[in-house]
């Protein structure tokens, strides 16, 4: 996981990278891992690290969005029928 980057390329060559990064805690010292999300556009970079609790919250949110979108899309009806468009 630590050498893997999940990349999404958007419009205007904007890039969203997801990767596992190393970090640490002090007292007592221990190595930890977190999710880094990096937004790149041109020469601009913005980094957003997510610790374990933040990542769990993000997953919960994305799961709820996925469920909502699926239910909405499954129940969405065409506003114009093929007959209205004279298509057969």
C-alpha positions in Angstrom: 0.0 0.0 0.0 2.8 2.4 0.7 4.1 2.5 -2.8 0.7 2.7 -4.5 -0.9 5.9 -5.7 -4.6 6.1 -6.8 -4.9 9.0 -9.2 -7.9 10.7 -10.6 -7.4 13.2 -13.5 -10.1 15.9 -13.7 -10.7 18.8 -16.0 -8.0 21.3 -16.8 -5.3 18.7 -16.0 -6.2 18.8 -12.3 -5.0 15.7 -10.5 -6.2 14.1 -7.2 -3.8 11.6 -5.7 -4.5 9.3 -2.8 -1.6 7.5 -1.1 -0.6 6.0 2.3 2.1 8.0 4.0 4.3 7.4 7.0 4.1 9.6 10.1 4.9 9.1 13.8 3.7 9.8 17.2 5.8 10.9 20.2 5.7 9.8 23.8 6.0 7.0 23.2 7.4 7.1 19.8 5.8 4.8 17.2 5.5 4.8 13.4 1.9 5.3 12.1 0.3 5.5 8.7 -2.3 7.9 7.3 -4.0 8.7 4.1 -2.7 11.7 2.2 -4.8 13.3 -0.5 -3.0 15.7 -2.8 -4.7 18.1 -5.1 -2.4 19.2 -8.0 -3.2 21.8 -10.6 -0.4 23.3 -12.7 2.4 24.1 -10.2 0.0 24.4 -7.2 -0.1 21.5 -4.7 -2.5 21.1 -1.7 -2.0 18.3 0.8 -4.7 16.9 3.0 -3.6 14.2 5.5 -6.3 12.0 7.1 -5.6 10.2 10.3 -7.5 7.0 11.2 -10.5 8.8 12.8 -10.8 11.3 9.9 -10.5 8.5 7.3 -13.2 6.5 9.1 -15.5 9.6 9.0 -14.7 10.1 5.3 -15.5 6.5 4.5 -18.8 6.8 6.4 -19.7 9.9 4.4 -18.7 8.4 1.0 -20.7 5.3 1.8 -23.8 7.4 2.6 -23.3 9.4 -0.6 -22.9 6.3 -2.7 -26.1 4.8 -1.2 -28.1 8.1 -1.7 -26.9 8.5 -5.3 -27.7 4.8 -6.2 -31.2 5.1 -4.7 -31.9 8.4 -6.4 -30.6 7.2 -9.8 -32.5 3.9 -9.6 -35.7 5.8 -9.0 -35.0 8.6 -11.5 -37.5 8.7 -14.3 -37.0 10.3 -17.8 -38.6 13.7 -18.0 -39.1 13.3 -21.8 -40.2 10.1 -23.3 -39.1 8.6 -26.6 -42.5 9.3 -28.0 -42.2 13.0 -27.1 -39.0 13.1 -29.1 -40.6 11.1 -32.0 -38.0 8.4 -31.5 -38.9 4.7 -32.1 
